[in-house]
């Protein structure tokens, strides 16, 4: 059954419906008097539930959609909690929904079945052996959840305020542009993979100017969300931590791991590295 794509999709769907329900139940229990802490606790418990399902099906990639699904739940929940349905709140919701739905659909497009696990997780599994469940819980599940939580926190704080600066539209535009960059780069790479052998790297479209334009869009997205909040309340500048953590994740972990692997089977990939920007979209060197 795990080979069946329809069955696999159904498992993922049920998992995330239950994760959302569990998260909402935990949140509504008001474990603390602090909204932000209650959201965090619910987020972590929902993550642990997804982790347990991954253990049952022996596939840590069940967590993969969580990155894009969690913010789509947290932002509307925050709007309802703070009773904020202002223009600024709606614009933020549009940006998050555009980013999250697009990213989730891209995951669905590439998803095969429950037998297929992200190569990075398999590598961790081979290295950690019997300790993999702990490695998976901490490194694959909880750390990304923590980063996403801090990245979305400026948006949540923005919704808690009634003041709105039109300068925040700058952050909104950046977020929308970032999600569009991801959309275009993903379409380009999917088309390229269909028409080219596995050993050839993509060097066209946005990929001509950046080795990872999709990651650039992801990093830029959360800087945009931060600026939406910052321009409405400069006193909360320290909420920059989420955007910084997200940026560091891609620069020092995700990209180096992926490029190390690409060098093993992409012909002349080292030449591509020398001539093309790693993250930013810049002219050829």
Secondary structure as the mmCIF struct_conf table of DSSP 4:
data_model
#
loop_
_struct_conf.conf_type_id
_struct_conf.id
_struct_conf.beg_label_comp_id
_struct_conf.beg_label_asym_id
_struct_conf.beg_label_seq_id
_struct_conf.end_label_comp_id
_struct_conf.end_label_asym_id
_struct_conf.end_label_seq_id
TURN_TY1_P TURN_TY1_P1 UNK A 2 UNK A 3
HELX_RH_AL_P HELX_RH_AL_P1 UNK A 5 UNK A 28
TURN_TY1_P TURN_TY1_P2 UNK A 29 UNK A 29
BEND BEND1 UNK A 31 UNK A 33
HELX_RH_AL_P HELX_RH_AL_P2 UNK A 35 UNK A 57
TURN_TY1_P TURN_TY1_P3 UNK A 58 UNK A 58
HELX_RH_3T_P HELX_RH_3T_P1 UNK A 60 UNK A 63
TURN_TY1_P TURN_TY1_P4 UNK A 64 UNK A 65
HELX_RH_AL_P HELX_RH_AL_P3 UNK A 66 UNK A 82
TURN_TY1_P TURN_TY1_P5 UNK A 83 UNK A 83
BEND BEND2 UNK A 86 UNK A 86
HELX_RH_AL_P HELX_RH_AL_P4 UNK A 87 UNK A 110
TURN_TY1_P TURN_TY1_P6 UNK A 114 UNK A 115
HELX_RH_AL_P HELX_RH_AL_P5 UNK A 119 UNK A 128
HELX_RH_3T_P HELX_RH_3T_P2 UNK A 129 UNK A 131
HELX_RH_AL_P HELX_RH_AL_P6 UNK A 132 UNK A 135
HELX_RH_PI_P HELX_RH_PI_P1 UNK A 136 UNK A 142
HELX_RH_AL_P HELX_RH_AL_P7 UNK A 143 UNK A 160
TURN_TY1_P TURN_TY1_P7 UNK A 166 UNK A 167
HELX_RH_AL_P HELX_RH_AL_P8 UNK A 168 UNK A 195
BEND BEND3 UNK A 196 UNK A 196
TURN_TY1_P TURN_TY1_P8 UNK A 198 UNK A 199
HELX_LH_PP_P HELX_LH_PP_P1 UNK A 200 UNK A 202
BEND BEND4 UNK A 204 UNK A 204
HELX_RH_3T_P HELX_RH_3T_P3 UNK A 205 UNK A 208
TURN_TY1_P TURN_TY1_P9 UNK A 209 UNK A 209
TURN_TY1_P TURN_TY1_P10 UNK A 211 UNK A 212
HELX_RH_AL_P HELX_RH_AL_P9 UNK A 213 UNK A 230
TURN_TY1_P TURN_TY1_P11 UNK A 231 UNK A 232
HELX_RH_3T_P HELX_RH_3T_P4 UNK A 234 UNK A 240
HELX_RH_AL_P HELX_RH_AL_P10 UNK A 241 UNK A 249
HELX_RH_PI_P HELX_RH_PI_P2 UNK A 250 UNK A 254
HELX_RH_AL_P HELX_RH_AL_P11 UNK A 255 UNK A 265
BEND BEND5 UNK A 266 UNK A 266
TURN_TY1_P TURN_TY1_P12 UNK A 267 UNK A 268
HELX_RH_AL_P HELX_RH_AL_P12 UNK A 269 UNK A 275
BEND BEND6 UNK A 276 UNK A 276
BEND BEND7 UNK A 278 UNK A 280
#
